[in-house]
Amino acid sequence: MADPIHQFVIQDIIPLNIGGIDLSFTNSALWMVVAAGLSTTVLTMAMSRASMVPGRLQVFAESTYSFIANMVRDNSGHDGMKYFPFVFTLFSVVLMGNMLGMIPYSFTYTSHLAVTAGLAVFIFLFVTALGFARHGLHFFEFFSPAGVPLALKFIVVPLEIVSYLTRPITLSMRLFANMMAGHLVLKVFAGFCVSLMSISIVASVIPMAFNVIMIAFEFMIAFLQAYVFTILTCIYLKDALEMH
């Protein structure tokens, strides 16, 4: 059976070391470039020939735009629409990483904690800076909800601070863990199918059927994780813009 962990190994495509710093172009970077190029190409082609009677590609692009716009508007408010390009780009990066990883022999860059943590920390720093830029030192009031009795503030305020500081951890771990676990399960069951086929094709039917179901389920998880990652970002934006 093939090693299920091998699919997560980062490999150098173009080795490059400058001043002791490894700047090699890897398989992870390659699929990030593919994701950026593919999403840009599809959306550009979809809107380059926009018409009153849209084709399938234009319908797809407009539906995606409306889906993200409604998400931002519903969860971040009217002021949050100023950050729609940022949210749309974030959704595209995560979704393309998840979906392209379902292609055989590809690489799922969202299954690496370094990638998801990098995105999560950037979002955390961005919304925190936005909160202070908009509210100044009054942003500290976010950690002290109105209406809480003074006696309880000694408990509530530390909890709010800890909850806020753990946002990048939970945001990154959720995406990383779901994508890695899903691909591991698929690889293990695929290995079972191959092993059982050497014994009997009939014996491999059940795990093969289960693997097909798991692939469909993994596609759904890939979309849901991109949706959850994005909607949480919208909620964090609302907290920075409106506080409580």
C-alpha positions, 0 to 999 in steps of 0.5 A, a space after each residue: 500500500 502506498 504511503 498516505 502521507 507522501 501526498 503531503 510532502 513538499 518537493 523542490 521543483 526549482 531549487 534556489 538558495 540565496 544567502 542561506 534562505 531556501 527560496 525554492 519553487 516547490 510543488 506547493 508553489 506550483 499549484 498556488 500559481 495554477 490556482 491563481 492563473 486558472 481562477 483569473 483566466 476563468 473569471 476573465 473569460 466569463 466577463 470578457 463577453 458579457 451579454 444580456 443573455 448570459 452563457 454558462 460561464 457568465 452565469 457561473 461568474 455572476 453567481 459566484 460574485 452574488 454568493 460572496 457579495 451576499 455573504 459579505 453584506 449579511 455578515 459584515 454589513 454595508 460597510 463591509 462591502 468595501 472589503 469585498 475584493 479581499 473576501 472574494 480573493 480569499 474565498 477563491 484562494 481557499 476554494 481553488 486549493 481545496 478543489 484542485 487538491 482533488 485532482 490525482 497527482 496534484 497537491 493540496 496546499 490548504 492541507 499544510 498548516 503553514 499555508 492556512 496559518 499564514 492566511 489566518 494570521 494575515 486576516 487576524 492582523 488585518 482586522 485588528 489593525 482595521 479595528 484600531 484604525 476605525 475606533 482608536 483605543 476604544 477598540 479595547 472596549 470590544 473585550 468588555 461587552 456592554 451590560 456585563 456587571 463589574 463583578 463579572 468583568 474580571 472573568 468575561 474580559 480575560 475570556 474575551 481576550 483569550 477567545 480573540 487571540 485564539 482566532 487565528 489558531 482555530 481558523 487555520 487548524 479547522 481548514 488544515 485538519 479537515 483537508 488533511 484528514 479527508 485526503 488521508 482517508 481517501 488514500 487509505 481506502 484507495 490503497 485497500 481497493 488496490 490491495 484487495 484487487 490482487 486477491 479478488 476483484 469482488 472483494 474490492 467492490 465494497 471499499 471501492 464503492 465506499 471510496 466513491 462516496 468519500 470522494 463525493 463527500 470530500 468535494 462537499 467538504 472542500 466547498 464547505 471549508 472554503 465557505 466557513 473560512 470566508 464567513 468567519 472572516 466576514 464575522 471578524 470584519 464586522 467585529 472590527 467595524 462595529 464591535 459589539 
